[in-house]
Amino acid sequence: MGETIRQGFCALPILMLCLVVSCCVTPTGFDEGAWRKKVEAARAADLYAPHYKDGKYFNPWMPMEEKGFLRFLKWKLSPSGEYTAEERRFLPSFIPGAAERIEAMPEGDLILWVGHATFLIRLGSRFWLTDPILSDRALLPRRKISPAMTPGELKRLGSPGLNVIISHNHYDHLDKQTLESLPDNTRFFVPLGMKEFLMNLGKKDVIEMDWWQSVDAGDGTTVVCLPAQHWSRRIGQAVNSTLWASFLMISPKNTVYYGGDSGYFIGFREIGRRYPGIDYALIPVTAYHPRWFMHYAHMDIDECIDAFDDLGARYFVPTQWGTFHLGDDPPGLPALDLKRRIAVRDLDPSRFLIMDIGEILPLSGKTE
């Protein structure tokens, strides 16, 4: 009995904090116009400014808004938006036999959606894997649909080895279990500060890159590390102690942009200006509700379309939807939202390639 009373008193501060925060929670409005003005007021020159100080990386064009635990708690205690039954239930389809279907396509550039932000891309004779996560959970959120490939199937890809691009260290993009399962000859391209993590997993071929840095990856392909508007944190690692990035893969036939995770910022316009002729833009479309909490680090669908326009790409491939429930918005909502906005904005739907998990997209190529 005494122990029960003691535990009750220990819980009182937490209960009081929750009560205070919950009493203060009111529907939080968000001014889209003011936010866009702030985005547009950023200077392109700051995309090239120093972005590391006192052991932390930062976005020099627009400082990150301080969220803090109370702000996070306010989100969690706030009522979520209303969603229809279709919006709550909708998920991408799963197409089985991805490995066998790839093996039956010995030639040609392609993109396979493995799930979430994980895409298997073949450019020439080399395979590229983005932010691989094959585990059942991204720390806490459980996967809604199985990945299209297993670690054993990835190992069958063979010579000249697998290339992996990692955008940042959040758990739905940097999965220790998956990384440990990859072949020993895998080569990694990562933002600054992340090499040590990979080396500690026994990975030996790790190329660490800063924004705007390019590397000759062989087979006629160049990898470019580019800015993104995001942040980093992981248990055991301090906030923003590693960099975050987007990447460009420029091959003889196709140029593929991988957006990683990002809020909307003027960087998309500058990337499109510096690297014209992007063929396929893989753009994140996840966790944008509630807007008042998510707007800095995640784009809503209109912003995703604007980013696509800024990049000047031929095709838009949405990423990060349908696998994990990360925001208030149901995991399948972004695809439905995207289809609606394409219609409302009278856009060409053939340029928006909304894939199913396990679907293989043959790339058309610049000269075809």
C-alpha positions as CSV (number, residue, x, y, z in Angstrom):
1,M,0.0,0.0,0.0
2,G,2.8,2.4,0.9
3,E,4.6,1.6,-2.3
4,T,1.4,2.3,-4.3
5,I,1.1,5.7,-2.6
6,R,4.7,6.5,-3.2
7,Q,4.3,5.7,-6.9
8,G,1.2,7.8,-7.0
9,F,3.1,10.8,-5.6
10,C,6.0,10.2,-8.1
11,A,3.5,10.3,-11.0
12,L,1.8,13.5,-9.8
13,P,4.3,15.9,-11.5
14,I,3.8,14.1,-14.8
15,L,0.0,14.2,-14.4
16,M,0.0,17.8,-13.4
17,L,2.1,18.7,-16.4
18,C,-0.2,16.8,-18.7
19,L,-3.2,18.6,-17.1
20,V,-1.7,22.0,-17.5
21,V,-0.7,21.4,-21.1
22,S,-4.1,19.8,-22.0
23,C,-5.9,22.7,-20.5
24,C,-3.9,25.1,-22.6
25,V,-4.5,23.1,-25.8
26,T,-6.7,24.9,-28.2
27,P,-7.0,24.3,-32.0
28,T,-3.8,25.9,-33.4
29,G,-4.3,27.8,-36.6
30,F,-1.6,28.0,-39.2
31,D,-1.1,30.9,-41.6
32,E,-0.1,29.4,-44.9
33,G,0.4,32.8,-46.5
34,A,2.8,34.0,-43.8
35,W,4.7,30.8,-43.9
36,R,5.2,31.1,-47.7
37,K,6.4,34.7,-47.4
38,K,8.9,33.5,-44.8
39,V,10.1,30.8,-47.2
40,E,10.4,33.2,-50.1
41,A,12.3,35.8,-48.0
42,A,15.2,33.4,-47.6
43,R,18.4,34.2,-49.6
44,A,19.7,31.8,-52.2
45,A,23.3,32.7,-51.1
46,D,22.6,31.2,-47.7
47,L,22.2,27.8,-49.3
48,Y,26.0,27.9,-49.7
49,A,26.7,29.4,-46.3
50,P,28.6,27.6,-43.4
51,H,26.1,25.3,-41.7
52,Y,28.1,23.8,-38.8
53,K,28.9,25.6,-35.5
54,D,29.6,24.5,-31.9
55,G,29.1,20.8,-32.8
56,K,25.8,21.2,-34.5
57,Y,24.6,21.5,-38.1
58,F,21.8,23.9,-39.1
59,N,19.9,25.4,-42.0
60,P,21.6,28.8,-42.6
61,W,18.7,30.1,-44.9
62,M,16.1,29.7,-42.1
63,P,16.8,28.7,-38.5
64,M,14.8,25.7,-37.3
65,E,11.9,26.6,-35.0
66,E,12.4,25.3,-31.5
67,K,9.8,22.5,-30.9
68,G,10.8,21.2,-27.4
69,F,9.0,18.6,-25.4
70,L,6.0,20.8,-24.4
71,R,5.3,21.6,-28.0
72,F,5.5,17.9,-28.9
73,L,3.2,17.1,-25.9
74,K,0.8,19.8,-27.1
75,W,0.6,18.0,-30.5
76,K,0.0,14.6,-28.9
77,L,-2.7,16.0,-26.7
78,S,-4.4,18.0,-29.4
79,P,-7.3,16.4,-31.3
80,S,-6.3,15.1,-34.7
81,G,-8.1,16.1,-37.8
82,E,-11.2,14.3,-39.2
83,Y,-10.6,11.8,-41.9
84,T,-13.0,9.7,-44.0
85,A,-13.1,5.9,-43.8
86,E,-11.4,5.8,-47.2
87,E,-8.6,8.1,-46.0
88,R,-8.1,6.0,-42.9
89,R,-8.0,2.7,-44.7
90,F,-6.3,3.5,-48.0
91,L,-2.8,1.9,-48.5
92,P,-0.7,1.1,-51.6
93,S,-1.1,-2.4,-53.1
94,F,1.6,-5.0,-52.7
95,I,3.0,-6.7,-55.8
96,P,4.9,-9.9,-54.9
97,G,7.9,-11.4,-56.6
98,A,10.0,-8.2,-57.0
99,A,13.4,-10.0,-56.9
100,E,12.3,-12.5,-59.6
101,R,10.9,-9.8,-61.8
102,I,14.1,-7.8,-61.6
103,E,16.2,-10.8,-62.4
104,A,14.0,-11.3,-65.5
105,M,14.9,-7.7,-66.6
106,P,18.7,-8.1,-67.1
107,E,19.1,-4.7,-68.7
108,G,17.6,-1.2,-68.5
109,D,17.4,1.6,-65.9
110,L,14.5,1.1,-63.4
111,I,13.0,2.1,-60.0
112,L,11.5,-0.4,-57.6
113,W,9.5,0.8,-54.6
114,V,10.6,-1.4,-51.7
115,G,8.5,0.6,-49.2
116,H,8.5,4.0,-47.4
117,A,11.6,5.9,-48.5
118,T,13.4,2.7,-49.7
119,F,13.7,2.5,-53.4
120,L,15.9,0.1,-55.4
121,I,17.2,2.0,-58.5
122,R,19.2,0.5,-61.3
123,L,21.3,2.9,-63.4
124,G,23.4,1.2,-66.0
125,S,24.9,-1.9,-64.4
126,R,24.7,-0.6,-60.8
127,F,22.0,-0.9,-58.2
128,W,21.3,2.0,-55.8
129,L,19.3,1.7,-52.6
130,T,17.8,4.8,-50.8
131,D,17.4,4.9,-47.0
132,P,17.0,1.2,-46.5
133,I,14.6,0.0,-43.8
134,L,13.3,-3.5,-44.0
135,S,12.5,-3.9,-40.3
136,D,9.0,-4.3,-38.9
137,R,9.3,-1.0,-36.9
138,A,10.8,2.4,-37.3
139,L,11.7,2.6,-33.6
140,L,8.0,2.6,-32.5
141,P,5.7,2.8,-35.5
142,R,4.9,-0.6,-37.0
143,R,5.0,-1.2,-40.7
144,K,1.6,-1.4,-42.4
145,I,2.8,-3.4,-45.5
146,S,5.8,-5.8,-45.8
147,P,8.8,-4.6,-47.8
148,A,9.0,-5.7,-51.4
149,M,12.5,-7.3,-50.9
150,T,14.3,-9.2,-48.2
151,P,18.0,-8.8,-47.2
152,G,18.7,-12.2,-48.8
153,E,17.2,-11.0,-52.1
154,L,19.3,-7.8,-52.0
155,K,22.4,-10.0,-51.5
156,R,21.6,-11.8,-54.8
157,L,22.1,-8.6,-56.8
158,G,25.7,-9.5,-57.3
159,S,28.6,-7.6,-58.9
160,P,29.6,-4.8,-59.0
161,G,27.9,-4.4,-55.6
162,L,25.2,-2.4,-54.1
163,N,25.3,1.4,-53.5
164,V,23.4,2.9,-50.6
165,I,22.3,6.5,-50.2
166,I,21.3,7.6,-46.6
167,S,19.7,11.1,-46.2
168,H,19.8,11.4,-42.4
169,N,19.7,9.6,-39.1
170,H,16.0,9.4,-38.2
171,Y,14.8,5.8,-37.5
172,D,12.6,5.5,-40.6
173,H,15.7,6.3,-42.8
174,L,18.6,4.9,-40.9
175,D,17.8,1.3,-39.7
176,K,20.6,-0.5,-38.0
177,Q,19.2,-4.0,-38.5
178,T,18.8,-3.5,-42.2
179,L,22.2,-1.9,-42.6
180,E,23.9,-4.9,-40.8
181,S,22.1,-7.3,-43.2
182,L,23.5,-5.7,-46.4
183,P,26.3,-7.3,-48.4
184,D,29.9,-6.7,-47.2
185,N,30.8,-5.0,-50.5
186,T,28.0,-2.4,-50.2
187,R,29.2,1.2,-50.7
188,F,27.6,4.0,-48.7
189,F,27.1,7.7,-49.5
190,V,26.1,9.6,-46.4
191,P,26.0,13.3,-45.1
192,L,28.7,14.6,-42.8
193,G,28.9,13.1,-39.4
194,M,27.4,9.8,-40.3
195,K,30.4,7.8,-41.3
196,E,31.3,6.7,-37.8
197,F,27.9,5.1,-37.3
198,L,28.4,3.0,-40.4
199,M,32.0,2.1,-39.6
200,N,30.9,0.9,-36.2
201,L,28.6,-1.5,-38.0
202,G,31.6,-3.0,-39.8
203,K,30.9,-1.1,-43.1
204,K,34.2,-0.2,-44.7
205,D,33.3,1.6,-47.9
206,V,31.7,4.8,-46.6
207,I,31.8,8.2,-48.5
208,E,30.9,11.1,-46.3
209,M,29.7,14.2,-48.2
210,D,28.8,17.8,-47.6
211,W,26.1,19.9,-49.4
212,W,27.0,20.7,-53.0
213,Q,29.8,18.1,-53.1
214,S,29.9,15.7,-56.0
215,V,31.6,12.3,-56.3
216,D,32.4,10.1,-59.3
217,A,30.7,6.8,-58.5
218,G,31.9,5.0,-61.6
219,D,30.0,3.5,-64.5
220,G,29.5,7.1,-65.8
221,T,27.4,8.1,-62.7
222,T,28.0,11.1,-60.5
223,V,26.5,11.5,-57.0
224,V,25.8,15.0,-55.7
225,C,24.9,15.7,-52.1
226,L,22.5,18.6,-51.8
227,P,20.7,20.6,-49.1
228,A,17.4,19.7,-47.5
229,Q,15.4,21.5,-44.9
230,H,15.3,19.0,-42.0
231,W,17.1,18.1,-38.8
232,S,18.7,15.1,-37.1
233,R,18.4,13.2,-33.8
234,R,18.8,9.7,-32.6
235,I,19.0,8.0,-29.2
236,G,22.6,8.4,-28.0
237,Q,23.2,11.2,-30.5
238,A,22.7,14.9,-29.8
239,V,20.2,17.0,-31.9
240,N,21.7,18.0,-35.2
241,S,25.1,16.4,-34.6
242,T,24.9,14.8,-38.0
243,L,23.9,16.5,-41.3
244,W,20.8,15.8,-43.4
245,A,20.7,16.0,-47.2
246,S,19.0,15.2,-50.5
247,F,21.0,13.6,-53.4
248,L,21.2,13.6,-57.1
249,M,22.3,10.6,-59.2
250,I,23.4,11.7,-62.7
251,S,23.9,8.8,-65.1
252,P,24.4,8.7,-68.9
253,K,20.7,7.9,-69.5
254,N,18.8,9.2,-66.4
255,T,19.1,11.7,-63.7
256,V,17.3,10.8,-60.5
257,Y,16.8,13.2,-57.5
258,Y,16.2,11.7,-54.1
259,G,14.7,14.2,-51.7
260,G,15.3,12.4,-48.4
261,D,13.1,14.2,-46.0
262,S,12.5,18.0,-46.2
263,G,10.2,20.9,-45.7
264,Y,9.6,23.3,-48.5
265,F,12.5,25.8,-49.1
266,I,14.1,27.8,-51.8
267,G,16.7,25.1,-52.2
268,F,14.5,23.2,-54.7
269,R,14.6,26.2,-57.0
270,E,18.4,26.4,-56.8
271,I,18.9,22.7,-57.3
272,G,16.7,22.9,-60.4
273,R,18.7,25.9,-61.7
274,R,22.1,24.3,-61.1
275,Y,21.1,20.8,-62.3
276,P,18.7,21.2,-65.2
277,G,17.3,18.1,-66.8
278,I,16.3,16.0,-63.8
279,D,14.2,13.1,-65.1
280,Y,12.7,11.5,-62.0
281,A,12.2,13.4,-58.7
282,L,11.6,11.2,-55.6
283,I,9.8,13.6,-53.3
284,P,8.7,12.9,-49.7
285,V,4.9,13.3,-49.1
286,T,4.5,12.3,-45.5
287,A,3.5,13.4,-42.0
288,Y,2.3,16.9,-42.8
289,H,-0.6,17.1,-40.3
290,P,-0.8,19.0,-38.1
291,R,0.6,21.8,-40.2
292,W,1.4,24.1,-37.2
293,F,3.8,21.4,-36.0
294,M,5.1,19.8,-39.2
295,H,5.5,22.6,-41.7
296,Y,9.2,23.3,-41.2
297,A,10.5,19.8,-41.7
298,H,7.7,18.2,-43.9
299,M,5.8,19.5,-47.0
300,D,2.1,19.4,-47.6
301,I,1.0,18.2,-51.0
302,D,0.8,21.6,-52.6
303,E,4.3,22.3,-51.4
304,C,5.5,19.0,-52.8
305,I,4.0,19.9,-56.2
306,D,5.7,23.3,-56.0
307,A,9.0,21.6,-55.2
308,F,8.6,19.4,-58.3
309,D,8.0,22.5,-60.4
310,D,11.0,24.2,-58.8
311,L,13.2,21.2,-59.6
312,G,12.0,21.2,-63.3
313,A,11.8,17.4,-63.3
314,R,10.0,15.3,-65.9
315,Y,8.3,13.0,-63.4
316,F,7.2,13.1,-59.8
317,V,7.5,9.9,-57.7
318,P,6.0,10.3,-54.2
319,T,8.0,8.7,-51.3
320,Q,7.4,7.8,-47.6
321,W,3.7,7.2,-47.8
322,G,1.7,4.1,-47.0
323,T,4.2,2.3,-44.8
324,F,4.5,3.9,-41.4
325,H,2.0,6.1,-39.5
326,L,4.2,9.1,-38.5
327,G,1.9,12.1,-38.3
328,D,-1.8,12.7,-37.6
329,D,-2.5,12.1,-41.3
330,P,-3.2,8.4,-42.1
331,P,-0.3,6.8,-43.9
332,G,-2.2,6.4,-47.2
333,L,-3.7,9.9,-47.3
334,P,-0.8,11.6,-49.2
335,A,-1.5,9.5,-52.4
336,L,-5.2,10.5,-52.2
337,D,-4.3,14.1,-51.5
338,L,-1.9,14.1,-54.5
339,K,-4.5,12.8,-56.9
340,R,-7.0,15.5,-55.7
341,R,-4.5,18.3,-56.0
342,I,-3.5,17.1,-59.5
343,A,-7.2,17.5,-60.5
344,V,-7.8,20.8,-58.8
345,R,-4.6,22.3,-60.2
346,D,-5.3,20.9,-63.7
347,L,-2.0,19.2,-63.9
348,D,-0.9,16.4,-66.3
349,P,-1.5,13.2,-64.3
350,S,0.9,11.2,-66.5
351,R,3.8,13.1,-64.9
352,F,2.9,11.9,-61.4
353,L,3.9,8.2,-60.9
354,I,2.2,7.0,-57.8
355,M,3.7,3.5,-57.3
356,D,2.6,0.4,-55.5
357,I,5.0,-1.4,-53.2
358,G,6.9,-4.0,-55.3
359,E,6.1,-2.1,-58.5
360,I,8.9,-1.7,-61.0
361,L,9.1,1.4,-63.1
362,P,11.3,1.2,-66.2
363,L,13.0,4.5,-66.8
364,S,12.6,6.0,-70.3
365,G,16.0,7.6,-70.6
366,K,17.1,10.9,-72.0
367,T,17.8,9.6,-75.5
368,E,14.7,7.5,-76.0
